[in-house]
Each structure stands twice: as C-alpha cells, then as structure tokens.
C-alpha cells in the first residue's frame, strides 16, 4: 500500500520560503504536488518522475523547485518568493505514469496548509 505523508507547511510572510516534504512509503515512481486554495479547484503545481524529469505550473516556474532522495523515500518542494496567491493546502500524489501524476494521480496524501501573509 502506497502511503504519502506531507509536512513542512506553515505561515510565512510574502517573499519568504518554505520547504514541503513528502514521505513516499513503498513508492519510487513519479510524485506530483498539487494545491487547493479556498473556493478553488485543486491544481497541479509540480511533478518529478523516476528518471528525475520535472515539470512546473507556469505560476510557480522560477520560484519552486522539486527534488527527491530515493534513499530516504522523500520528495521535496522548495518554495521561494512566496506570495498570498500561493496560500493553499498542498498535497503530494502518485500515479503509475508521469502523465497521470500531472493530472489524475491515484494516491494522495492528507495535505499540509501553506499560508502566505501580505
């Protein structure tokens, strides 16, 4: 059974940084990050494949960076230059294929709250 557990969320001021972590137990396939702001649909943020291939939503390019450490079963999302529009619950997710990881993941974590104050 795949288990995904996020951590690292919190409250930060505009321009600040946070690093989110996703513990991906029994999984070394692709992992994606998604977020859902209040009153909005959940949206894709970033993905990293088994080969290290990455992708980002346009809204976070140049500010967010995804990485992973296989030995620790961890995937990280470094978020820099945060702004209030980044406020959301962030989820890590997994699927059997890279494309599915960006659109319709099968496995989801519980989410971690990120709040950016102005």
N, CA, C and O atoms as a GROMACS GRO file, in nm:
protein
  472
    1UNK      N    1   0.083  -0.118   0.000
    1UNK     CA    2   0.000   0.000   0.000
    1UNK      C    3   0.089   0.125   0.000
    1UNK      O    4   0.175   0.142   0.087
    2UNK      N    5   0.067   0.212  -0.097
    2UNK     CA    6   0.143   0.336  -0.106
    2UNK      C    7   0.093   0.433   0.000
    2UNK      O    8  -0.028   0.451   0.017
    3UNK      N    9   0.185   0.494   0.071
    3UNK     CA   10   0.149   0.596   0.169
    3UNK      C   11   0.227   0.723   0.141
    3UNK      O   12   0.348   0.719   0.119
    4UNK      N   13   0.157   0.834   0.142
    4UNK     CA   14   0.215   0.964   0.118
    4UNK      C   15   0.182   1.054   0.235
    4UNK      O   16   0.064   1.071   0.269
    5UNK      N   17   0.283   1.112   0.296
    5UNK     CA   18   0.261   1.198   0.412
    5UNK      C   19   0.337   1.328   0.391
    5UNK      O   20   0.460   1.328   0.377
    6UNK      N   21   0.264   1.439   0.389
    6UNK     CA   22   0.324   1.570   0.370
    6UNK      C   23   0.359   1.634   0.504
    6UNK      O   24   0.298   1.604   0.607
    7UNK      N   25   0.458   1.721   0.500
    7UNK     CA   26   0.493   1.802   0.616
    7UNK      C   27   0.562   1.928   0.568
    7UNK      O   28   0.601   1.938   0.452
    8UNK      N   29   0.579   2.023   0.659
    8UNK     CA   30   0.655   2.143   0.627
    8UNK      C   31   0.573   2.267   0.600
    8UNK      O   32   0.629   2.375   0.578
    9UNK      N   33   0.441   2.254   0.601
    9UNK     CA   34   0.360   2.372   0.580
    9UNK      C   35   0.366   2.467   0.698
    9UNK      O   36   0.422   2.435   0.803
   10UNK      N   37   0.307   2.585   0.680
   10UNK     CA   38   0.306   2.682   0.788
   10UNK      C   39   0.270   2.819   0.739
   10UNK      O   40   0.220   2.837   0.628
   11UNK      N   41   0.295   2.917   0.825
   11UNK     CA   42   0.265   3.057   0.796
   11UNK      C   43   0.396   3.130   0.764
   11UNK      O   44   0.493   3.120   0.838
   12UNK      N   45   0.396   3.203   0.653
   12UNK     CA   46   0.515   3.275   0.612
   12UNK      C   47   0.473   3.408   0.552
   12UNK      O   48   0.363   3.420   0.499
   13UNK      N   49   0.559   3.507   0.560
   13UNK     CA   50   0.530   3.637   0.502
   13UNK      C   51   0.560   3.638   0.353
   13UNK      O   52   0.637   3.556   0.303
   14UNK      N   53   0.500   3.731   0.284
   14UNK     CA   54   0.528   3.750   0.141
   14UNK      C   55   0.678   3.764   0.118
   14UNK      O   56   0.747   3.838   0.188
   15UNK      N   57   0.726   3.691   0.018
   15UNK     CA   58   0.868   3.692  -0.012
   15UNK      C   59   0.947   3.585   0.060
   15UNK      O   60   1.065   3.565   0.032
   16UNK      N   61   0.884   3.517   0.153
   16UNK     CA   62   0.952   3.414   0.230
   16UNK      C   63   0.958   3.280   0.158
   16UNK      O   64   0.914   3.266   0.044
   17UNK      N   65   1.013   3.182   0.228
   17UNK     CA   66   1.034   3.048   0.170
   17UNK      C   67   0.984   2.940   0.265
   17UNK      O   68   0.981   2.957   0.387
   18UNK      N   69   0.947   2.829   0.206
   18UNK     CA   70   0.913   2.708   0.280
   18UNK      C   71   0.960   2.588   0.200
   18UNK      O   72   0.968   2.594   0.077
   19UNK      N   73   0.990   2.480   0.270
   19UNK     CA   74   1.019   2.354   0.202
   19UNK      C   75   0.920   2.250   0.249
   19UNK      O   76   0.915   2.216   0.367
   20UNK      N   77   0.843   2.200   0.157
   20UNK     CA   78   0.750   2.092   0.187
   20UNK      C   79   0.817   1.958   0.164
   20UNK      O   80   0.900   1.943   0.074
   21UNK      N   81   0.780   1.862   0.246
   21UNK     CA   82   0.835   1.727   0.233
   21UNK      C   83   0.720   1.627   0.212
   21UNK      O   84   0.611   1.643   0.267
   22UNK      N   85   0.749   1.526   0.134
   22UNK     CA   86   0.653   1.418   0.112
   22UNK      C   87   0.725   1.286   0.136
   22UNK      O   88   0.817   1.250   0.062
   23UNK      N   89   0.682   1.216   0.239
   23UNK     CA   90   0.737   1.083   0.265
   23UNK      C   91   0.656   0.983   0.184
   23UNK      O   92   0.538   0.961   0.210
   24UNK      N   93   0.721   0.922   0.086
   24UNK     CA   94   0.653   0.830  -0.006
   24UNK      C   95   0.692   0.686   0.027
   24UNK      O   96   0.790   0.633  -0.027
   25UNK      N   97   0.615   0.626   0.114
   25UNK     CA   98   0.645   0.489   0.157
   25UNK      C   99   0.607   0.388   0.050
   25UNK      O  100   0.498   0.394  -0.008
   26UNK      N  101   0.700   0.296   0.024
   26UNK     CA  102   0.677   0.189  -0.074
   26UNK      C  103   0.644   0.245  -0.212
   26UNK      O  104   0.555   0.194  -0.282
   27UNK      N  105   0.716   0.350  -0.251
   27UNK     CA  106   0.692   0.411  -0.382
   27UNK      C  107   0.815   0.481  -0.433
   27UNK      O  108   0.870   0.566  -0.364
   28UNK      N  109   0.858   0.447  -0.552
   28UNK     CA  110   0.970   0.519  -0.614
   28UNK      C  111   0.935   0.563  -0.756
   28UNK      O  112   1.023   0.592  -0.836
   29UNK      N  113   0.805   0.569  -0.785
   29UNK     CA  114   0.761   0.620  -0.914
   29UNK      C  115   0.747   0.770  -0.911
   29UNK      O  116   0.806   0.837  -0.826
   30UNK      N  117   0.670   0.824  -1.003
   30UNK     CA  118   0.655   0.969  -1.009
   30UNK      C  119   0.574   1.020  -0.890
   30UNK      O  120   0.487   0.951  -0.837
   31UNK      N  121   0.604   1.140  -0.852
   31UNK     CA  122   0.533   1.207  -0.743
   31UNK      C  123   0.501   1.349  -0.787
   31UNK      O  124   0.588   1.419  -0.839
   32UNK      N  125   0.380   1.389  -0.767
   32UNK     CA  126   0.339   1.524  -0.802
   32UNK      C  127   0.296   1.602  -0.680
   32UNK      O  128   0.258   1.545  -0.578
   33UNK      N  129   0.303   1.734  -0.692
   33UNK     CA  130   0.248   1.824  -0.591
   33UNK      C  131   0.130   1.899  -0.652
   33UNK      O  132   0.136   1.946  -0.766
   34UNK      N  133   0.024   1.908  -0.575
   34UNK     CA  134  -0.095   1.982  -0.614
   34UNK      C  135  -0.131   2.076  -0.500
   34UNK      O  136  -0.081   2.062  -0.389
   35UNK      N  137  -0.218   2.172  -0.528
   35UNK     CA  138  -0.264   2.260  -0.422
   35UNK      C  139  -0.408   2.299  -0.446
   35UNK      O  140  -0.457   2.299  -0.559
   36UNK      N  141  -0.476   2.331  -0.336
   36UNK     CA  142  -0.615   2.374  -0.345
   36UNK      C  143  -0.636   2.492  -0.252
   36UNK      O  144  -0.624   2.480  -0.130
   37UNK      N  145  -0.668   2.605  -0.311
   37UNK     CA  146  -0.697   2.726  -0.235
   37UNK      C  147  -0.846   2.729  -0.202
   37UNK      O  148  -0.926   2.665  -0.269
   38UNK      N  149  -0.884   2.803  -0.098
   38UNK     CA  150  -1.025   2.810  -0.060
   38UNK      C  151  -1.113   2.857  -0.175
   38UNK      O  152  -1.085   2.959  -0.238
   39UNK      N  153  -1.219   2.782  -0.203
   39UNK     CA  154  -1.312   2.819  -0.308
   39UNK      C  155  -1.264   2.791  -0.449
   39UNK      O  156  -1.331   2.827  -0.546
   40UNK      N  157  -1.149   2.726  -0.462
   40UNK     CA  158  -1.094   2.698  -0.595
   40UNK      C  159  -1.075   2.549  -0.613
   40UNK      O  160  -1.072   2.472  -0.517
   41UNK      N  161  -1.062   2.508  -0.738
   41UNK     CA  162  -1.035   2.368  -0.768
   41UNK      C  163  -0.888   2.336  -0.739
   41UNK      O  164  -0.802   2.423  -0.740
   42UNK      N  165  -0.864   2.208  -0.714
   42UNK     CA  166  -0.727   2.165  -0.694
   42UNK      C  167  -0.650   2.179  -0.825
   42UNK      O  168  -0.704   2.150  -0.932
   43UNK      N  169  -0.525   2.224  -0.816
   43UNK     CA  170  -0.446   2.248  -0.936
   43UNK      C  171  -0.308   2.185  -0.924
   43UNK      O  172  -0.253   2.171  -0.815
   44UNK      N  173  -0.255   2.148  -1.039
   44UNK     CA  174  -0.121   2.092  -1.049
   44UNK      C  175  -0.017   2.199  -1.018
   44UNK      O  176  -0.031   2.314  -1.059
   45UNK      N  177   0.088   2.159  -0.943
   45UNK     CA  178   0.197   2.250  -0.911
   45UNK      C  179   0.328   2.203  -0.974
   45UNK      O  180   0.395   2.279  -1.045
   46UNK      N  181   0.364   2.076  -0.947
   46UNK     CA  182   0.492   2.027  -0.996
   46UNK      C  183   0.493   1.875  -0.993
   46UNK      O  184   0.410   1.812  -0.927
   47UNK      N  185   0.586   1.816  -1.066
   47UNK     CA  186   0.598   1.670  -1.072
   47UNK      C  187   0.744   1.632  -1.091
   47UNK      O  188   0.821   1.706  -1.153
   48UNK      N  189   0.781   1.517  -1.038
   48UNK     CA  190   0.913   1.461  -1.062
   48UNK      C  191   0.896   1.313  -1.093
   48UNK      O  192   0.830   1.241  -1.019
   49UNK      N  193   0.957   1.268  -1.201
   49UNK     CA  194   0.949   1.129  -1.240
   49UNK      C  195   1.062   1.047  -1.181
   49UNK      O  196   1.152   1.100  -1.116
   50UNK      N  197   1.054   0.917  -1.206
   50UNK     CA  198   1.159   0.827  -1.155
   50UNK      C  199   1.295   0.865  -1.211
   50UNK      O  200   1.397   0.853  -1.143
   51UNK      N  201   1.296   0.911  -1.337
   51UNK     CA  202   1.422   0.947  -1.403
   51UNK      C  203   1.474   1.084  -1.361
   51UNK      O  204   1.585   1.122  -1.396
   52UNK      N  205   1.392   1.156  -1.285
   52UNK     CA  206   1.431   1.291  -1.247
   52UNK      C  207   1.369   1.399  -1.333
   52UNK      O  208   1.388   1.518  -1.309
   53UNK      N  209   1.294   1.357  -1.434
   53UNK     CA  210   1.224   1.454  -1.518
   53UNK      C  211   1.127   1.535  -1.433
   53UNK      O  212   1.054   1.480  -1.351
   54UNK      N  213   1.126   1.667  -1.454
   54UNK     CA  214   1.041   1.755  -1.374
   54UNK      C  215   0.955   1.845  -1.462
   54UNK      O  216   0.985   1.866  -1.580
   55UNK      N  217   0.849   1.896  -1.404
   55UNK     CA  218   0.764   1.993  -1.470
   55UNK      C  219   0.700   2.082  -1.365
   55UNK      O  220   0.683   2.042  -1.249
   56UNK      N  221   0.665   2.204  -1.406
   56UNK     CA  222   0.607   2.300  -1.313
   56UNK      C  223   0.491   2.374  -1.379
   56UNK      O  224   0.488   2.393  -1.501
   57UNK      N  225   0.395   2.414  -1.297
   57UNK     CA  226   0.292   2.503  -1.344
   57UNK      C  227   0.354   2.638  -1.373
   57UNK      O  228   0.451   2.678  -1.308
   58UNK      N  229   0.299   2.709  -1.470
   58UNK     CA  230   0.354   2.839  -1.507
   58UNK      C  231   0.358   2.935  -1.388
   58UNK      O  232   0.448   3.017  -1.378
   59UNK      N  233   0.261   2.924  -1.301
   59UNK     CA  234   0.250   3.018  -1.189
   59UNK      C  235   0.362   3.003  -1.086
   59UNK      O  236   0.382   3.092  -1.004
   60UNK      N  237   0.435   2.892  -1.090
   60UNK     CA  238   0.540   2.870  -0.991
   60UNK      C  239   0.678   2.856  -1.053
   60UNK      O  240   0.777   2.846  -0.980
   61UNK      N  241   0.688   2.855  -1.184
   61UNK     CA  242   0.818   2.841  -1.251
   61UNK      C  243   0.912   2.950  -1.205
   61UNK      O  244   0.876   3.067  -1.195
   62UNK      N  245   1.035   2.909  -1.176
   62UNK     CA  246   1.136   3.004  -1.132
   62UNK      C  247   1.133   3.032  -0.982
   62UNK      O  248   1.225   3.092  -0.928
   63UNK      N  249   1.027   2.989  -0.916
   63UNK     CA  250   1.015   3.011  -0.771
   63UNK      C  251   1.016   2.880  -0.692
   63UNK      O  252   1.069   2.875  -0.581
   64UNK      N  253   0.959   2.776  -0.748
   64UNK     CA  254   0.950   2.646  -0.681
   64UNK      C  255   1.047   2.548  -0.746
   64UNK      O  256   1.077   2.556  -0.866
   65UNK      N  257   1.097   2.454  -0.664
   65UNK     CA  258   1.187   2.352  -0.715
   65UNK      C  259   1.154   2.218  -0.649
   65UNK      O  260   1.144   2.209  -0.527
   66UNK      N  261   1.138   2.115  -0.732
   66UNK     CA  262   1.106   1.982  -0.680
   66UNK      C  263   1.230   1.894  -0.686
   66UNK      O  264   1.309   1.903  -0.780
   67UNK      N  265   1.246   1.809  -0.586
   67UNK     CA  266   1.360   1.717  -0.583
   67UNK      C  267   1.322   1.593  -0.504
   67UNK      O  268   1.217   1.589  -0.439
   68UNK      N  269   1.407   1.492  -0.511
   68UNK     CA  270   1.378   1.370  -0.435
   68UNK      C  271   1.508   1.303  -0.392
   68UNK      O  272   1.613   1.318  -0.456
   69UNK      N  273   1.498   1.228  -0.285
   69UNK     CA  274   1.608   1.146  -0.236
   69UNK      C  275   1.554   1.006  -0.222
   69UNK      O  276   1.479   0.976  -0.129
   70UNK      N  277   1.591   0.919  -0.316
   70UNK     CA  278   1.536   0.783  -0.318
   70UNK      C  279   1.570   0.707  -0.190
   70UNK      O  280   1.488   0.633  -0.137
   71UNK      N  281   1.692   0.726  -0.141
   71UNK     CA  282   1.737   0.651  -0.024
   71UNK      C  283   1.651   0.680   0.098
   71UNK      O  284   1.640   0.597   0.188
   72UNK      N  285   1.590   0.797   0.099
   72UNK     CA  286   1.506   0.835   0.213
   72UNK      C  287   1.358   0.828   0.179
   72UNK      O  288   1.274   0.857   0.264
   73UNK      N  289   1.324   0.788   0.056
   73UNK     CA  290   1.184   0.786   0.012
   73UNK      C  291   1.117   0.922   0.031
   73UNK      O  292   1.001   0.929   0.071
   74UNK      N  293   1.191   1.028   0.002
   74UNK     CA  294   1.141   1.163   0.025
   74UNK      C  295   1.138   1.243  -0.105
   74UNK      O  296   1.227   1.231  -0.190
   75UNK      N  297   1.034   1.323  -0.119
   75UNK     CA  298   1.023   1.420  -0.227
   75UNK      C  299   1.002   1.557  -0.162
   75UNK      O  300   0.925   1.571  -0.068
   76UNK      N  301   1.073   1.656  -0.214
   76UNK     CA  302   1.069   1.789  -0.155
   76UNK      C  303   1.018   1.892  -0.257
   76UNK      O  304   1.036   1.878  -0.378
   77UNK      N  305   0.952   1.993  -0.203
   77UNK     CA  306   0.912   2.107  -0.284
   77UNK      C  307   0.964   2.233  -0.216
   77UNK      O  308   0.909   2.278  -0.115
   78UNK      N  309   1.070   2.289  -0.271
   78UNK     CA  310   1.127   2.414  -0.219
   78UNK      C  311   1.048   2.529  -0.282
   78UNK      O  312   1.041   2.541  -0.404
   79UNK      N  313   0.991   2.613  -0.197
   79UNK     CA  314   0.908   2.724  -0.244
   79UNK      C  315   0.970   2.855  -0.200
   79UNK      O  316   0.982   2.881  -0.080
   80UNK      N  317   1.010   2.936  -0.296
   80UNK     CA  318   1.074   3.064  -0.268
   80UNK      C  319   0.987   3.179  -0.320
   80UNK      O  320   0.899   3.161  -0.404
   81UNK      N  321   1.015   3.297  -0.267
   81UNK     CA  322   0.944   3.417  -0.311
   81UNK      C  323   0.793   3.396  -0.309
   81UNK      O  324   0.723   3.425  -0.406
   82UNK      N  325   0.745   3.347  -0.198
   82UNK     CA  326   0.602   3.316  -0.185
   82UNK      C  327   0.519   3.444  -0.182
   82UNK      O  328   0.564   3.548  -0.135
   83UNK      N  329   0.398   3.433  -0.231
   83UNK     CA  330   0.304   3.545  -0.227
   83UNK      C  331   0.167   3.493  -0.182
   83UNK      O  332   0.145   3.372  -0.180
   84UNK      N  333   0.076   3.581  -0.145
   84UNK     CA  334  -0.054   3.537  -0.092
   84UNK      C  335  -0.131   3.444  -0.185
   84UNK      O  336  -0.211   3.362  -0.139
   85UNK      N  337  -0.107   3.455  -0.315
   85UNK     CA  338  -0.175   3.366  -0.410
   85UNK      C  339  -0.129   3.221  -0.399
   85UNK      O  340  -0.191   3.132  -0.455
   86UNK      N  341  -0.020   3.198  -0.328
   86UNK     CA  342   0.029   3.062  -0.305
   86UNK      C  343  -0.039   2.996  -0.185
   86UNK      O  344  -0.017   2.878  -0.159
   87UNK      N  345  -0.119   3.071  -0.113
   87UNK     CA  346  -0.189   3.015   0.002
   87UNK      C  347  -0.284   2.905  -0.041
   87UNK      O  348  -0.371   2.926  -0.126
   88UNK      N  349  -0.267   2.787   0.018
   88UNK     CA  350  -0.347   2.671  -0.022
   88UNK      C  351  -0.310   2.552   0.066
   88UNK      O  352  -0.212   2.556   0.142
   89UNK      N  353  -0.388   2.447   0.055
   89UNK     CA  354  -0.347   2.318   0.108
   89UNK      C  355  -0.269   2.247  -0.003
   89UNK      O  356  -0.317   2.234  -0.115
   90UNK      N  357  -0.150   2.203   0.031
   90UNK     CA  358  -0.062   2.137  -0.066
   90UNK      C  359  -0.065   1.987  -0.044
   90UNK      O  360  -0.051   1.939   0.069
   91UNK      N  361  -0.082   1.914  -0.152
   91UNK     CA  362  -0.089   1.768  -0.148
   91UNK      C  363   0.020   1.707  -0.234
   91UNK      O  364   0.050   1.757  -0.342
   92UNK      N  365   0.079   1.599  -0.187
   92UNK     CA  366   0.161   1.520  -0.277
   92UNK      C  367   0.078   1.402  -0.323
   92UNK      O  368  -0.012   1.356  -0.252
   93UNK      N  369   0.109   1.353  -0.442
   93UNK     CA  370   0.028   1.249  -0.504
   93UNK      C  371   0.115   1.162  -0.592
   93UNK      O  372   0.224   1.203  -0.633
   94UNK      N  373   0.068   1.042  -0.621
   94UNK     CA  374   0.146   0.949  -0.702
   94UNK      C  375   0.056   0.873  -0.798
   94UNK      O  376  -0.063   0.855  -0.773
   95UNK      N  377   0.115   0.830  -0.907
   95UNK     CA  378   0.043   0.752  -1.007
   95UNK      C  379   0.142   0.665  -1.082
   95UNK      O  380   0.263   0.680  -1.067
   96UNK      N  381   0.088   0.574  -1.161
   96UNK     CA  382   0.174   0.478  -1.230
   96UNK      C  383   0.251   0.541  -1.346
   96UNK      O  384   0.358   0.492  -1.382
   97UNK      N  385   0.198   0.648  -1.404
   97UNK     CA  386   0.265   0.710  -1.517
   97UNK      C  387   0.292   0.857  -1.489
   97UNK      O  388   0.225   0.919  -1.406
   98UNK      N  389   0.390   0.911  -1.559
   98UNK     CA  390   0.427   1.051  -1.543
   98UNK      C  391   0.309   1.142  -1.575
   98UNK      O  392   0.282   1.237  -1.502
   99UNK      N  393   0.240   1.114  -1.686
   99UNK     CA  394   0.128   1.199  -1.725
   99UNK      C  395   0.016   1.194  -1.622
   99UNK      O  396  -0.046   1.296  -1.590
  100UNK      N  397  -0.009   1.076  -1.570
  100UNK     CA  398  -0.113   1.063  -1.467
  100UNK      C  399  -0.075   1.141  -1.342
  100UNK      O  400  -0.161   1.195  -1.274
  101UNK      N  401   0.054   1.147  -1.313
  101UNK     CA  402   0.100   1.222  -1.197
  101UNK      C  403   0.069   1.370  -1.210
  101UNK      O  404   0.057   1.440  -1.108
  102UNK      N  405   0.056   1.420  -1.330
  102UNK     CA  406   0.029   1.562  -1.350
  102UNK      C  407  -0.120   1.593  -1.361
  102UNK      O  408  -0.160   1.709  -1.358
  103UNK      N  409  -0.202   1.488  -1.372
  103UNK     CA  410  -0.344   1.514  -1.398
  103UNK      C  411  -0.438   1.434  -1.307
  103UNK      O  412  -0.526   1.492  -1.244
  104UNK      N  413  -0.419   1.303  -1.300
  104UNK     CA  414  -0.513   1.219  -1.226
  104UNK      C  415  -0.438   1.117  -1.142
  104UNK      O  416  -0.442   0.997  -1.170
  105UNK      N  417  -0.370   1.164  -1.039
  105UNK     CA  418  -0.298   1.069  -0.953
  105UNK      C  419  -0.395   0.974  -0.883
  105UNK      O  420  -0.510   1.007  -0.856
  106UNK      N  421  -0.343   0.854  -0.855
  106UNK     CA  422  -0.426   0.755  -0.787
  106UNK      C  423  -0.413   0.765  -0.637
  106UNK      O  424  -0.509   0.740  -0.564
  107UNK      N  425  -0.294   0.801  -0.590
  107UNK     CA  426  -0.267   0.805  -0.446
  107UNK      C  427  -0.246   0.949  -0.401
  107UNK      O  428  -0.184   1.029  -0.470
  108UNK      N  429  -0.300   0.979  -0.285
  108UNK     CA  430  -0.294   1.116  -0.232
  108UNK      C  431  -0.253   1.115  -0.085
  108UNK      O  432  -0.287   1.025  -0.009
  109UNK      N  433  -0.180   1.219  -0.048
  109UNK     CA  434  -0.156   1.244   0.092
  109UNK      C  435  -0.270   1.324   0.152
  109UNK      O  436  -0.367   1.356   0.084
  110UNK      N  437  -0.257   1.355   0.279
  110UNK     CA  438  -0.363   1.427   0.351
  110UNK      C  439  -0.354   1.578   0.334
  110UNK      O  440  -0.451   1.650   0.359
  111UNK      N  441  -0.239   1.627   0.292
  111UNK     CA  442  -0.224   1.769   0.267
  111UNK      C  443  -0.158   1.843   0.383
  111UNK      O  444  -0.164   1.799   0.498
  112UNK      N  445  -0.096   1.956   0.350
  112UNK     CA  446  -0.037   2.043   0.451
  112UNK      C  447  -0.069   2.188   0.413
  112UNK      O  448  -0.060   2.226   0.296
  113UNK      N  449  -0.106   2.266   0.512
  113UNK     CA  450  -0.151   2.402   0.487
  113UNK      C  451  -0.033   2.497   0.473
  113UNK      O  452   0.059   2.497   0.554
  114UNK      N  453  -0.037   2.577   0.368
  114UNK     CA  454   0.059   2.685   0.349
  114UNK      C  455  -0.019   2.817   0.345
  114UNK      O  456  -0.111   2.834   0.265
  115UNK      N  457   0.019   2.909   0.432
  115UNK     CA  458  -0.046   3.039   0.437
  115UNK      C  459   0.060   3.147   0.422
  115UNK      O  460   0.157   3.152   0.498
  116UNK      N  461   0.039   3.234   0.325
  116UNK     CA  462   0.132   3.343   0.300
  116UNK      C  463   0.062   3.474   0.332
  116UNK      O  464  -0.039   3.508   0.272
  117UNK      N  465   0.116   3.547   0.427
  117UNK     CA  466   0.055   3.673   0.468
  117UNK      C  467   0.115   3.789   0.390
  117UNK      O  468   0.231   3.787   0.351
  118UNK      N  469   0.032   3.890   0.369
  118UNK     CA  470   0.078   4.006   0.293
  118UNK      C  471   0.139   4.111   0.383
  118UNK      O  472   0.183   4.216   0.336
   0.00000   0.00000   0.00000
